[in-house]
Amino acid sequence: MTLADFKATIAQSSPPDVGAPLRALWHDARGEWDAAHSVAQDIDDATGAWIHAYLHRKEGDLGNAGYWYQRARQPVATDSLDAEWARIATTLL
């Protein structure tokens, strides 16, 4: 699946058959922050931490985001939220 293919699924009523990390990003792209956060909380690895960091950055909780970036072993993002979302999704695809 390409990034364009994944983005095209956002208009669908249910997520595509993908793993939890991409499902969290799918919910986020639909404006479903709580659902995205719920999925991300159950991913207990660096990928889950990265998504968690992104979500808290989006929420505006930069202190919490910084903690999760550290757990993800990722630099604190300073680019746009859209760019970070695409970077995470591309990495996972």
PDB file with one MODEL, atoms N, CA, C and O in Angstrom:
MODEL        1
ATOM      1  N   MET A   1       0.849  -1.173   0.000  1.00  0.00           N
ATOM      2  CA  MET A   1       0.000   0.000   0.000  1.00  0.00           C
ATOM      3  C   MET A   1       0.897   1.239   0.000  1.00  0.00           C
ATOM      4  O   MET A   1       1.872   1.313   0.748  1.00  0.00           O
ATOM      5  N   THR A   2       0.561   2.186  -0.831  1.00  0.00           N
ATOM      6  CA  THR A   2       1.306   3.440  -0.887  1.00  0.00           C
ATOM      7  C   THR A   2       0.678   4.451   0.075  1.00  0.00           C
ATOM      8  O   THR A   2      -0.411   4.234   0.605  1.00  0.00           O
ATOM      9  N   LEU A   3       1.382   5.548   0.283  1.00  0.00           N
ATOM     10  CA  LEU A   3       0.824   6.606   1.117  1.00  0.00           C
ATOM     11  C   LEU A   3      -0.464   7.138   0.506  1.00  0.00           C
ATOM     12  O   LEU A   3      -1.430   7.396   1.223  1.00  0.00           O
ATOM     13  N   ALA A   4      -0.485   7.301  -0.796  1.00  0.00           N
ATOM     14  CA  ALA A   4      -1.695   7.780  -1.480  1.00  0.00           C
ATOM     15  C   ALA A   4      -2.850   6.794  -1.289  1.00  0.00           C
ATOM     16  O   ALA A   4      -3.985   7.207  -1.052  1.00  0.00           O
ATOM     17  N   ASP A   5      -2.567   5.512  -1.392  1.00  0.00           N
ATOM     18  CA  ASP A   5      -3.595   4.487  -1.170  1.00  0.00           C
ATOM     19  C   ASP A   5      -4.144   4.581   0.255  1.00  0.00           C
ATOM     20  O   ASP A   5      -5.352   4.522   0.481  1.00  0.00           O
ATOM     21  N   PHE A   6      -3.223   4.729   1.206  1.00  0.00           N
ATOM     22  CA  PHE A   6      -3.638   4.809   2.609  1.00  0.00           C
ATOM     23  C   PHE A   6      -4.487   6.050   2.844  1.00  0.00           C
ATOM     24  O   PHE A   6      -5.525   5.975   3.501  1.00  0.00           O
ATOM     25  N   LYS A   7      -4.058   7.179   2.318  1.00  0.00           N
ATOM     26  CA  LYS A   7      -4.826   8.410   2.478  1.00  0.00           C
ATOM     27  C   LYS A   7      -6.223   8.280   1.869  1.00  0.00           C
ATOM     28  O   LYS A   7      -7.180   8.858   2.384  1.00  0.00           O
ATOM     29  N   ALA A   8      -6.341   7.531   0.788  1.00  0.00           N
ATOM     30  CA  ALA A   8      -7.638   7.356   0.138  1.00  0.00           C
ATOM     31  C   ALA A   8      -8.624   6.603   1.021  1.00  0.00           C
ATOM     32  O   ALA A   8      -9.835   6.756   0.864  1.00  0.00           O
ATOM     33  N   THR A   9      -8.119   5.789   1.948  1.00  0.00           N
ATOM     34  CA  THR A   9      -9.010   5.028   2.827  1.00  0.00           C
ATOM     35  C   THR A   9      -9.636   5.887   3.915  1.00  0.00           C
ATOM     36  O   THR A   9     -10.596   5.463   4.559  1.00  0.00           O
ATOM     37  N   ILE A  10      -9.114   7.079   4.129  1.00  0.00           N
ATOM     38  CA  ILE A  10      -9.595   7.933   5.213  1.00  0.00           C
ATOM     39  C   ILE A  10     -11.065   8.308   5.028  1.00  0.00           C
ATOM     40  O   ILE A  10     -11.763   8.570   6.007  1.00  0.00           O
ATOM     41  N   ALA A  11     -11.533   8.334   3.797  1.00  0.00           N
ATOM     42  CA  ALA A  11     -12.934   8.662   3.515  1.00  0.00           C
ATOM     43  C   ALA A  11     -13.871   7.478   3.775  1.00  0.00           C
ATOM     44  O   ALA A  11     -15.090   7.648   3.798  1.00  0.00           O
ATOM     45  N   GLN A  12     -13.317   6.298   3.969  1.00  0.00           N
ATOM     46  CA  GLN A  12     -14.145   5.113   4.211  1.00  0.00           C
ATOM     47  C   GLN A  12     -14.669   5.105   5.642  1.00  0.00           C
ATOM     48  O   GLN A  12     -14.137   5.796   6.510  1.00  0.00           O
ATOM     49  N   SER A  13     -15.692   4.337   5.876  1.00  0.00           N
ATOM     50  CA  SER A  13     -16.324   4.313   7.201  1.00  0.00           C
ATOM     51  C   SER A  13     -15.564   3.465   8.216  1.00  0.00           C
ATOM     52  O   SER A  13     -15.783   3.600   9.420  1.00  0.00           O
ATOM     53  N   SER A  14     -14.687   2.604   7.751  1.00  0.00           N
ATOM     54  CA  SER A  14     -13.895   1.790   8.673  1.00  0.00           C
ATOM     55  C   SER A  14     -12.456   1.729   8.167  1.00  0.00           C
ATOM     56  O   SER A  14     -12.203   1.885   6.973  1.00  0.00           O
ATOM     57  N   PRO A  15     -11.517   1.502   9.084  1.00  0.00           N
ATOM     58  CA  PRO A  15     -10.110   1.504   8.674  1.00  0.00           C
ATOM     59  C   PRO A  15      -9.788   0.313   7.779  1.00  0.00           C
ATOM     60  O   PRO A  15     -10.468  -0.711   7.822  1.00  0.00           O
ATOM     61  N   PRO A  16      -8.753   0.457   6.975  1.00  0.00           N
ATOM     62  CA  PRO A  16      -8.316  -0.679   6.165  1.00  0.00           C
ATOM     63  C   PRO A  16      -7.730  -1.756   7.079  1.00  0.00           C
ATOM     64  O   PRO A  16      -7.520  -1.525   8.270  1.00  0.00           O
ATOM     65  N   ASP A  17      -7.473  -2.913   6.521  1.00  0.00           N
ATOM     66  CA  ASP A  17      -6.906  -4.024   7.279  1.00  0.00           C
ATOM     67  C   ASP A  17      -5.408  -3.794   7.438  1.00  0.00           C
ATOM     68  O   ASP A  17      -4.591  -4.324   6.684  1.00  0.00           O
ATOM     69  N   VAL A  18      -5.076  -2.989   8.439  1.00  0.00           N
ATOM     70  CA  VAL A  18      -3.680  -2.643   8.725  1.00  0.00           C
ATOM     71  C   VAL A  18      -3.437  -2.854  10.216  1.00  0.00           C
ATOM     72  O   VAL A  18      -4.376  -3.042  10.989  1.00  0.00           O
ATOM     73  N   GLY A  19      -2.188  -2.823  10.602  1.00  0.00           N
ATOM     74  CA  GLY A  19      -1.837  -2.980  12.000  1.00  0.00           C
ATOM     75  C   GLY A  19      -2.237  -1.762  12.829  1.00  0.00           C
ATOM     76  O   GLY A  19      -2.649  -0.730  12.299  1.00  0.00           O
ATOM     77  N   ALA A  20      -2.102  -1.914  14.128  1.00  0.00           N
ATOM     78  CA  ALA A  20      -2.508  -0.867  15.063  1.00  0.00           C
ATOM     79  C   ALA A  20      -1.835   0.485  14.804  1.00  0.00           C
ATOM     80  O   ALA A  20      -2.518   1.506  14.888  1.00  0.00           O
ATOM     81  N   PRO A  21      -0.549   0.547  14.496  1.00  0.00           N
ATOM     82  CA  PRO A  21       0.053   1.866  14.279  1.00  0.00           C
ATOM     83  C   PRO A  21      -0.619   2.650  13.151  1.00  0.00           C
ATOM     84  O   PRO A  21      -0.932   3.829  13.318  1.00  0.00           O
ATOM     85  N   LEU A  22      -0.839   2.015  12.027  1.00  0.00           N
ATOM     86  CA  LEU A  22      -1.506   2.713  10.922  1.00  0.00           C
ATOM     87  C   LEU A  22      -2.976   2.977  11.239  1.00  0.00           C
ATOM     88  O   LEU A  22      -3.537   3.975  10.786  1.00  0.00           O
ATOM     89  N   ARG A  23      -3.594   2.100  12.004  1.00  0.00           N
ATOM     90  CA  ARG A  23      -4.979   2.338  12.407  1.00  0.00           C
ATOM     91  C   ARG A  23      -5.074   3.588  13.283  1.00  0.00           C
ATOM     92  O   ARG A  23      -6.031   4.353  13.167  1.00  0.00           O
ATOM     93  N   ALA A  24      -4.096   3.798  14.153  1.00  0.00           N
ATOM     94  CA  ALA A  24      -4.073   5.012  14.983  1.00  0.00           C
ATOM     95  C   ALA A  24      -3.947   6.249  14.102  1.00  0.00           C
ATOM     96  O   ALA A  24      -4.644   7.239  14.319  1.00  0.00           O
ATOM     97  N   LEU A  25      -3.061   6.198  13.107  1.00  0.00           N
ATOM     98  CA  LEU A  25      -2.902   7.338  12.195  1.00  0.00           C
ATOM     99  C   LEU A  25      -4.165   7.557  11.366  1.00  0.00           C
ATOM    100  O   LEU A  25      -4.532   8.697  11.081  1.00  0.00           O
ATOM    101  N   TRP A  26      -4.823   6.479  10.984  1.00  0.00           N
ATOM    102  CA  TRP A  26      -6.070   6.581  10.221  1.00  0.00           C
ATOM    103  C   TRP A  26      -7.122   7.339  11.039  1.00  0.00           C
ATOM    104  O   TRP A  26      -7.772   8.252  10.529  1.00  0.00           O
ATOM    105  N   HIS A  27      -7.280   6.959  12.290  1.00  0.00           N
ATOM    106  CA  HIS A  27      -8.249   7.657  13.151  1.00  0.00           C
ATOM    107  C   HIS A  27      -7.868   9.125  13.301  1.00  0.00           C
ATOM    108  O   HIS A  27      -8.727  10.004  13.237  1.00  0.00           O
ATOM    109  N   ASP A  28      -6.588   9.387  13.499  1.00  0.00           N
ATOM    110  CA  ASP A  28      -6.150  10.772  13.645  1.00  0.00           C
ATOM    111  C   ASP A  28      -6.489  11.586  12.400  1.00  0.00           C
ATOM    112  O   ASP A  28      -6.972  12.713  12.507  1.00  0.00           O
ATOM    113  N   ALA A  29      -6.243  11.030  11.243  1.00  0.00           N
ATOM    114  CA  ALA A  29      -6.510  11.751   9.989  1.00  0.00           C
ATOM    115  C   ALA A  29      -7.990  12.061   9.821  1.00  0.00           C
ATOM    116  O   ALA A  29      -8.348  12.995   9.103  1.00  0.00           O
ATOM    117  N   ARG A  30      -8.847  11.296  10.468  1.00  0.00           N
ATOM    118  CA  ARG A  30     -10.296  11.520  10.404  1.00  0.00           C
ATOM    119  C   ARG A  30     -10.763  12.475  11.498  1.00  0.00           C
ATOM    120  O   ARG A  30     -11.960  12.732  11.628  1.00  0.00           O
ATOM    121  N   GLY A  31      -9.830  13.000  12.283  1.00  0.00           N
ATOM    122  CA  GLY A  31     -10.197  13.910  13.358  1.00  0.00           C
ATOM    123  C   GLY A  31     -10.665  13.197  14.614  1.00  0.00           C
ATOM    124  O   GLY A  31     -11.301  13.803  15.476  1.00  0.00           O
ATOM    125  N   GLU A  32     -10.356  11.931  14.719  1.00  0.00           N
ATOM    126  CA  GLU A  32     -10.776  11.099  15.851  1.00  0.00           C
ATOM    127  C   GLU A  32      -9.599  10.913  16.807  1.00  0.00           C
ATOM    128  O   GLU A  32      -9.068   9.813  16.960  1.00  0.00           O
ATOM    129  N   TRP A  33      -9.205  12.017  17.447  1.00  0.00           N
ATOM    130  CA  TRP A  33      -8.009  12.018  18.297  1.00  0.00           C
ATOM    131  C   TRP A  33      -8.131  10.994  19.415  1.00  0.00           C
ATOM    132  O   TRP A  33      -7.185  10.247  19.664  1.00  0.00           O
ATOM    133  N   ASP A  34      -9.266  10.940  20.090  1.00  0.00           N
ATOM    134  CA  ASP A  34      -9.426  10.012  21.212  1.00  0.00           C
ATOM    135  C   ASP A  34      -9.267   8.559  20.767  1.00  0.00           C
ATOM    136  O   ASP A  34      -8.630   7.764  21.458  1.00  0.00           O
ATOM    137  N   ALA A  35      -9.835   8.215  19.632  1.00  0.00           N
ATOM    138  CA  ALA A  35      -9.693   6.848  19.114  1.00  0.00           C
ATOM    139  C   ALA A  35      -8.238   6.565  18.750  1.00  0.00           C
ATOM    140  O   ALA A  35      -7.717   5.488  19.040  1.00  0.00           O
ATOM    141  N   ALA A  36      -7.592   7.531  18.118  1.00  0.00           N
ATOM    142  CA  ALA A  36      -6.183   7.370  17.755  1.00  0.00           C
ATOM    143  C   ALA A  36      -5.329   7.180  19.002  1.00  0.00           C
ATOM    144  O   ALA A  36      -4.456   6.313  19.034  1.00  0.00           O
ATOM    145  N   HIS A  37      -5.576   7.977  20.013  1.00  0.00           N
ATOM    146  CA  HIS A  37      -4.817   7.891  21.263  1.00  0.00           C
ATOM    147  C   HIS A  37      -5.056   6.554  21.950  1.00  0.00           C
ATOM    148  O   HIS A  37      -4.124   5.949  22.478  1.00  0.00           O
ATOM    149  N   SER A  38      -6.287   6.100  21.942  1.00  0.00           N
ATOM    150  CA  SER A  38      -6.615   4.813  22.550  1.00  0.00           C
ATOM    151  C   SER A  38      -5.843   3.679  21.878  1.00  0.00           C
ATOM    152  O   SER A  38      -5.304   2.805  22.558  1.00  0.00           O
ATOM    153  N   VAL A  39      -5.789   3.692  20.564  1.00  0.00           N
ATOM    154  CA  VAL A  39      -5.044   2.660  19.836  1.00  0.00           C
ATOM    155  C   VAL A  39      -3.557   2.780  20.150  1.00  0.00           C
ATOM    156  O   VAL A  39      -2.894   1.776  20.412  1.00  0.00           O
ATOM    157  N   ALA A  40      -3.030   4.001  20.124  1.00  0.00           N
ATOM    158  CA  ALA A  40      -1.590   4.215  20.347  1.00  0.00           C
ATOM    159  C   ALA A  40      -1.170   3.769  21.747  1.00  0.00           C
ATOM    160  O   ALA A  40      -0.068   3.250  21.926  1.00  0.00           O
ATOM    161  N   GLN A  41      -2.024   3.965  22.721  1.00  0.00           N
ATOM    162  CA  GLN A  41      -1.694   3.564  24.092  1.00  0.00           C
ATOM    163  C   GLN A  41      -1.452   2.067  24.225  1.00  0.00           C
ATOM    164  O   GLN A  41      -0.735   1.629  25.126  1.00  0.00           O
ATOM    165  N   ASP A  42      -2.038   1.290  23.343  1.00  0.00           N
ATOM    166  CA  ASP A  42      -1.896  -0.165  23.416  1.00  0.00           C
ATOM    167  C   ASP A  42      -0.727  -0.698  22.599  1.00  0.00           C
ATOM    168  O   ASP A  42      -0.528  -1.911  22.530  1.00  0.00           O
ATOM    169  N   ILE A  43       0.051   0.187  21.978  1.00  0.00           N
ATOM    170  CA  ILE A  43       1.211  -0.230  21.188  1.00  0.00           C
ATOM    171  C   ILE A  43       2.448   0.001  22.054  1.00  0.00           C
ATOM    172  O   ILE A  43       2.893   1.138  22.211  1.00  0.00           O
ATOM    173  N   ASP A  44       2.991  -1.052  22.603  1.00  0.00           N
ATOM    174  CA  ASP A  44       4.060  -0.943  23.595  1.00  0.00           C
ATOM    175  C   ASP A  44       5.437  -1.140  22.961  1.00  0.00           C
ATOM    176  O   ASP A  44       6.173  -2.065  23.305  1.00  0.00           O
ATOM    177  N   ASP A  45       5.763  -0.248  22.027  1.00  0.00           N
ATOM    178  CA  ASP A  45       7.087  -0.274  21.425  1.00  0.00           C
ATOM    179  C   ASP A  45       7.432   1.136  20.951  1.00  0.00           C
ATOM    180  O   ASP A  45       6.669   2.075  21.176  1.00  0.00           O
ATOM    181  N   ALA A  46       8.581   1.281  20.295  1.00  0.00           N
ATOM    182  CA  ALA A  46       9.040   2.601  19.860  1.00  0.00           C
ATOM    183  C   ALA A  46       8.085   3.220  18.838  1.00  0.00           C
ATOM    184  O   ALA A  46       7.906   4.437  18.824  1.00  0.00           O
ATOM    185  N   THR A  47       7.480   2.407  17.996  1.00  0.00           N
ATOM    186  CA  THR A  47       6.528   2.930  17.014  1.00  0.00           C
ATOM    187  C   THR A  47       5.314   3.533  17.722  1.00  0.00           C
ATOM    188  O   THR A  47       4.866   4.627  17.379  1.00  0.00           O
ATOM    189  N   GLY A  48       4.794   2.819  18.698  1.00  0.00           N
ATOM    190  CA  GLY A  48       3.671   3.335  19.465  1.00  0.00           C
ATOM    191  C   GLY A  48       4.035   4.621  20.188  1.00  0.00           C
ATOM    192  O   GLY A  48       3.223   5.542  20.277  1.00  0.00           O
ATOM    193  N   ALA A  49       5.250   4.681  20.700  1.00  0.00           N
ATOM    194  CA  ALA A  49       5.708   5.890  21.391  1.00  0.00           C
ATOM    195  C   ALA A  49       5.793   7.064  20.419  1.00  0.00           C
ATOM    196  O   ALA A  49       5.452   8.192  20.776  1.00  0.00           O
ATOM    197  N   TRP A  50       6.246   6.807  19.199  1.00  0.00           N
ATOM    198  CA  TRP A  50       6.352   7.875  18.203  1.00  0.00           C
ATOM    199  C   TRP A  50       4.966   8.429  17.863  1.00  0.00           C
ATOM    200  O   TRP A  50       4.772   9.643  17.803  1.00  0.00           O
ATOM    201  N   ILE A  51       4.023   7.541  17.646  1.00  0.00           N
ATOM    202  CA  ILE A  51       2.661   7.985  17.350  1.00  0.00           C
ATOM    203  C   ILE A  51       2.085   8.729  18.551  1.00  0.00           C
ATOM    204  O   ILE A  51       1.418   9.752  18.401  1.00  0.00           O
ATOM    205  N   HIS A  52       2.348   8.210  19.725  1.00  0.00           N
ATOM    206  CA  HIS A  52       1.888   8.846  20.953  1.00  0.00           C
ATOM    207  C   HIS A  52       2.474  10.260  21.054  1.00  0.00           C
ATOM    208  O   HIS A  52       1.763  11.201  21.409  1.00  0.00           O
ATOM    209  N   ALA A  53       3.764  10.412  20.744  1.00  0.00           N
ATOM    210  CA  ALA A  53       4.417  11.727  20.770  1.00  0.00           C
ATOM    211  C   ALA A  53       3.739  12.678  19.796  1.00  0.00           C
ATOM    212  O   ALA A  53       3.414  13.813  20.144  1.00  0.00           O
ATOM    213  N   TYR A  54       3.530  12.206  18.583  1.00  0.00           N
ATOM    214  CA  TYR A  54       2.868  13.021  17.562  1.00  0.00           C
ATOM    215  C   TYR A  54       1.486  13.476  18.044  1.00  0.00           C
ATOM    216  O   TYR A  54       1.127  14.644  17.894  1.00  0.00           O
ATOM    217  N   LEU A  55       0.720  12.558  18.618  1.00  0.00           N
ATOM    218  CA  LEU A  55      -0.633  12.895  19.062  1.00  0.00           C
ATOM    219  C   LEU A  55      -0.617  13.950  20.170  1.00  0.00           C
ATOM    220  O   LEU A  55      -1.443  14.862  20.172  1.00  0.00           O
ATOM    221  N   HIS A  56       0.318  13.827  21.107  1.00  0.00           N
ATOM    222  CA  HIS A  56       0.392  14.827  22.179  1.00  0.00           C
ATOM    223  C   HIS A  56       0.929  16.159  21.661  1.00  0.00           C
ATOM    224  O   HIS A  56       0.552  17.218  22.164  1.00  0.00           O
ATOM    225  N   ARG A  57       1.796  16.110  20.669  1.00  0.00           N
ATOM    226  CA  ARG A  57       2.223  17.350  20.028  1.00  0.00           C
ATOM    227  C   ARG A  57       1.026  18.031  19.374  1.00  0.00           C
ATOM    228  O   ARG A  57       0.841  19.242  19.498  1.00  0.00           O
ATOM    229  N   LYS A  58       0.230  17.249  18.688  1.00  0.00           N
ATOM    230  CA  LYS A  58      -0.959  17.795  18.033  1.00  0.00           C
ATOM    231  C   LYS A  58      -1.919  18.380  19.058  1.00  0.00           C
ATOM    232  O   LYS A  58      -2.538  19.417  18.819  1.00  0.00           O
ATOM    233  N   GLU A  59      -2.039  17.722  20.183  1.00  0.00           N
ATOM    234  CA  GLU A  59      -2.912  18.168  21.259  1.00  0.00           C
ATOM    235  C   GLU A  59      -2.405  19.471  21.886  1.00  0.00           C
ATOM    236  O   GLU A  59      -3.170  20.214  22.500  1.00  0.00           O
ATOM    237  N   GLY A  60      -1.107  19.733  21.722  1.00  0.00           N
ATOM    238  CA  GLY A  60      -0.517  20.926  22.322  1.00  0.00           C
ATOM    239  C   GLY A  60       0.168  20.661  23.647  1.00  0.00           C
ATOM    240  O   GLY A  60       0.633  21.596  24.298  1.00  0.00           O
ATOM    241  N   ASP A  61       0.241  19.399  24.060  1.00  0.00           N
ATOM    242  CA  ASP A  61       0.896  19.019  25.307  1.00  0.00           C
ATOM    243  C   ASP A  61       2.355  18.680  24.993  1.00  0.00           C
ATOM    244  O   ASP A  61       2.718  17.507  24.898  1.00  0.00           O
ATOM    245  N   LEU A  62       3.187  19.711  24.832  1.00  0.00           N
ATOM    246  CA  LEU A  62       4.551  19.523  24.357  1.00  0.00           C
ATOM    247  C   LEU A  62       5.442  18.818  25.373  1.00  0.00           C
ATOM    248  O   LEU A  62       6.366  18.100  24.990  1.00  0.00           O
ATOM    249  N   GLY A  63       5.177  19.012  26.658  1.00  0.00           N
ATOM    250  CA  GLY A  63       5.956  18.302  27.670  1.00  0.00           C
ATOM    251  C   GLY A  63       5.744  16.803  27.575  1.00  0.00           C
ATOM    252  O   GLY A  63       6.705  16.033  27.601  1.00  0.00           O
ATOM    253  N   ASN A  64       4.497  16.388  27.466  1.00  0.00           N
ATOM    254  CA  ASN A  64       4.171  14.969  27.325  1.00  0.00           C
ATOM    255  C   ASN A  64       4.704  14.433  25.999  1.00  0.00           C
ATOM    256  O   ASN A  64       5.219  13.317  25.935  1.00  0.00           O
ATOM    257  N   ALA A  65       4.578  15.230  24.948  1.00  0.00           N
ATOM    258  CA  ALA A  65       5.103  14.816  23.649  1.00  0.00           C
ATOM    259  C   ALA A  65       6.601  14.561  23.736  1.00  0.00           C
ATOM    260  O   ALA A  65       7.096  13.566  23.207  1.00  0.00           O
ATOM    261  N   GLY A  66       7.327  15.459  24.404  1.00  0.00           N
ATOM    262  CA  GLY A  66       8.775  15.288  24.546  1.00  0.00           C
ATOM    263  C   GLY A  66       9.137  13.979  25.216  1.00  0.00           C
ATOM    264  O   GLY A  66      10.079  13.303  24.800  1.00  0.00           O
ATOM    265  N   TYR A  67       8.397  13.619  26.247  1.00  0.00           N
ATOM    266  CA  TYR A  67       8.615  12.337  26.924  1.00  0.00           C
ATOM    267  C   TYR A  67       8.473  11.183  25.935  1.00  0.00           C
ATOM    268  O   TYR A  67       9.301  10.273  25.908  1.00  0.00           O
ATOM    269  N   TRP A  68       7.410  11.228  25.118  1.00  0.00           N
ATOM    270  CA  TRP A  68       7.161  10.132  24.177  1.00  0.00           C
ATOM    271  C   TRP A  68       8.160  10.116  23.032  1.00  0.00           C
ATOM    272  O   TRP A  68       8.522   9.041  22.553  1.00  0.00           O
ATOM    273  N   TYR A  69       8.619  11.290  22.578  1.00  0.00           N
ATOM    274  CA  TYR A  69       9.684  11.297  21.561  1.00  0.00           C
ATOM    275  C   TYR A  69      10.936  10.612  22.107  1.00  0.00           C
ATOM    276  O   TYR A  69      11.593   9.846  21.403  1.00  0.00           O
ATOM    277  N   GLN A  70      11.256  10.896  23.367  1.00  0.00           N
ATOM    278  CA  GLN A  70      12.423  10.260  23.981  1.00  0.00           C
ATOM    279  C   GLN A  70      12.243   8.747  24.028  1.00  0.00           C
ATOM    280  O   GLN A  70      13.168   8.005  23.698  1.00  0.00           O
ATOM    281  N   ARG A  71      11.066   8.283  24.434  1.00  0.00           N
ATOM    282  CA  ARG A  71      10.796   6.838  24.474  1.00  0.00           C
ATOM    283  C   ARG A  71      10.859   6.219  23.085  1.00  0.00           C
ATOM    284  O   ARG A  71      11.239   5.058  22.932  1.00  0.00           O
ATOM    285  N   ALA A  72      10.483   7.004  22.068  1.00  0.00           N
ATOM    286  CA  ALA A  72      10.495   6.510  20.689  1.00  0.00           C
ATOM    287  C   ALA A  72      11.888   6.561  20.073  1.00  0.00           C
ATOM    288  O   ALA A  72      12.120   6.018  18.994  1.00  0.00           O
ATOM    289  N   ARG A  73      12.825   7.229  20.780  1.00  0.00           N
ATOM    290  CA  ARG A  73      14.166   7.461  20.239  1.00  0.00           C
ATOM    291  C   ARG A  73      14.085   8.227  18.919  1.00  0.00           C
ATOM    292  O   ARG A  73      14.767   7.910  17.944  1.00  0.00           O
ATOM    293  N   GLN A  74      13.224   9.248  18.925  1.00  0.00           N
ATOM    294  CA  GLN A  74      13.026  10.132  17.771  1.00  0.00           C
ATOM    295  C   GLN A  74      13.297  11.564  18.211  1.00  0.00           C
ATOM    296  O   GLN A  74      13.028  11.924  19.357  1.00  0.00           O
ATOM    297  N   PRO A  75      13.826  12.379  17.310  1.00  0.00           N
ATOM    298  CA  PRO A  75      13.985  13.794  17.665  1.00  0.00           C
ATOM    299  C   PRO A  75      12.613  14.456  17.784  1.00  0.00           C
ATOM    300  O   PRO A  75      11.657  14.054  17.120  1.00  0.00           O
ATOM    301  N   VAL A  76      12.533  15.456  18.621  1.00  0.00           N
ATOM    302  CA  VAL A  76      11.288  16.203  18.748  1.00  0.00           C
ATOM    303  C   VAL A  76      11.003  16.866  17.406  1.00  0.00           C
ATOM    304  O   VAL A  76      11.841  17.603  16.885  1.00  0.00           O
ATOM    305  N   ALA A  77       9.845  16.612  16.856  1.00  0.00           N
ATOM    306  CA  ALA A  77       9.491  17.146  15.533  1.00  0.00           C
ATOM    307  C   ALA A  77       9.256  18.650  15.617  1.00  0.00           C
ATOM    308  O   ALA A  77       8.682  19.156  16.582  1.00  0.00           O
ATOM    309  N   THR A  78       9.709  19.344  14.592  1.00  0.00           N
ATOM    310  CA  THR A  78       9.491  20.786  14.510  1.00  0.00           C
ATOM    311  C   THR A  78       8.836  21.174  13.192  1.00  0.00           C
ATOM    312  O   THR A  78       8.530  22.345  12.968  1.00  0.00           O
ATOM    313  N   ASP A  79       8.622  20.199  12.327  1.00  0.00           N
ATOM    314  CA  ASP A  79       7.951  20.484  11.057  1.00  0.00           C
ATOM    315  C   ASP A  79       6.444  20.484  11.283  1.00  0.00           C
ATOM    316  O   ASP A  79       5.986  20.347  12.417  1.00  0.00           O
ATOM    317  N   SER A  80       5.683  20.633  10.225  1.00  0.00           N
ATOM    318  CA  SER A  80       4.226  20.677  10.372  1.00  0.00           C
ATOM    319  C   SER A  80       3.695  19.325  10.840  1.00  0.00           C
ATOM    320  O   SER A  80       4.328  18.288  10.641  1.00  0.00           O
ATOM    321  N   LEU A  81       2.534  19.359  11.457  1.00  0.00           N
ATOM    322  CA  LEU A  81       1.893  18.116  11.882  1.00  0.00           C
ATOM    323  C   LEU A  81       1.590  17.226  10.687  1.00  0.00           C
ATOM    324  O   LEU A  81       1.743  16.007  10.766  1.00  0.00           O
ATOM    325  N   ASP A  82       1.162  17.822   9.584  1.00  0.00           N
ATOM    326  CA  ASP A  82       0.881  17.037   8.374  1.00  0.00           C
ATOM    327  C   ASP A  82       2.134  16.332   7.871  1.00  0.00           C
ATOM    328  O   ASP A  82       2.081  15.175   7.453  1.00  0.00           O
ATOM    329  N   ALA A  83       3.259  17.035   7.915  1.00  0.00           N
ATOM    330  CA  ALA A  83       4.514  16.439   7.454  1.00  0.00           C
ATOM    331  C   ALA A  83       4.925  15.290   8.373  1.00  0.00           C
ATOM    332  O   ALA A  83       5.389  14.251   7.904  1.00  0.00           O
ATOM    333  N   GLU A  84       4.755  15.479   9.672  1.00  0.00           N
ATOM    334  CA  GLU A  84       5.127  14.399  10.590  1.00  0.00           C
ATOM    335  C   GLU A  84       4.200  13.204  10.409  1.00  0.00           C
ATOM    336  O   GLU A  84       4.661  12.062  10.403  1.00  0.00           O
ATOM    337  N   TRP A  85       2.906  13.447  10.264  1.00  0.00           N
ATOM    338  CA  TRP A  85       1.961  12.346  10.042  1.00  0.00           C
ATOM    339  C   TRP A  85       2.387  11.546   8.806  1.00  0.00           C
ATOM    340  O   TRP A  85       2.430  10.316   8.840  1.00  0.00           O
ATOM    341  N   ALA A  86       2.698  12.245   7.730  1.00  0.00           N
ATOM    342  CA  ALA A  86       3.101  11.571   6.488  1.00  0.00           C
ATOM    343  C   ALA A  86       4.411  10.815   6.673  1.00  0.00           C
ATOM    344  O   ALA A  86       4.580   9.727   6.124  1.00  0.00           O
ATOM    345  N   ARG A  87       5.337  11.379   7.440  1.00  0.00           N
ATOM    346  CA  ARG A  87       6.620  10.709   7.684  1.00  0.00           C
ATOM    347  C   ARG A  87       6.410   9.416   8.469  1.00  0.00           C
ATOM    348  O   ARG A  87       7.007   8.387   8.150  1.00  0.00           O
ATOM    349  N   ILE A  88       5.568   9.470   9.487  1.00  0.00           N
ATOM    350  CA  ILE A  88       5.304   8.256  10.270  1.00  0.00           C
ATOM    351  C   ILE A  88       4.607   7.220   9.392  1.00  0.00           C
ATOM    352  O   ILE A  88       5.005   6.056   9.363  1.00  0.00           O
ATOM    353  N   ALA A  89       3.572   7.644   8.682  1.00  0.00           N
ATOM    354  CA  ALA A  89       2.832   6.707   7.829  1.00  0.00           C
ATOM    355  C   ALA A  89       3.732   6.096   6.772  1.00  0.00           C
ATOM    356  O   ALA A  89       3.661   4.892   6.526  1.00  0.00           O
ATOM    357  N   THR A  90       4.571   6.898   6.147  1.00  0.00           N
ATOM    358  CA  THR A  90       5.479   6.386   5.111  1.00  0.00           C
ATOM    359  C   THR A  90       6.441   5.365   5.706  1.00  0.00           C
ATOM    360  O   THR A  90       6.718   4.337   5.089  1.00  0.00           O
ATOM    361  N   THR A  91       6.946   5.644   6.894  1.00  0.00           N
ATOM    362  CA  THR A  91       7.850   4.709   7.560  1.00  0.00           C
ATOM    363  C   THR A  91       7.152   3.382   7.832  1.00  0.00           C
ATOM    364  O   THR A  91       7.754   2.318   7.684  1.00  0.00           O
ATOM    365  N   LEU A  92       5.890   3.444   8.226  1.00  0.00           N
ATOM    366  CA  LEU A  92       5.158   2.226   8.560  1.00  0.00           C
ATOM    367  C   LEU A  92       4.697   1.445   7.341  1.00  0.00           C
ATOM    368  O   LEU A  92       4.576   0.221   7.386  1.00  0.00           O
ATOM    369  N   LEU A  93       4.442   2.156   6.258  1.00  0.00           N
ATOM    370  CA  LEU A  93       3.997   1.470   5.044  1.00  0.00           C
ATOM    371  C   LEU A  93       5.154   0.759   4.383  1.00  0.00           C
ATOM    372  O   LEU A  93       4.975   0.123   3.344  1.00  0.00           O
TER     373      LEU A  93
ENDMDL
END
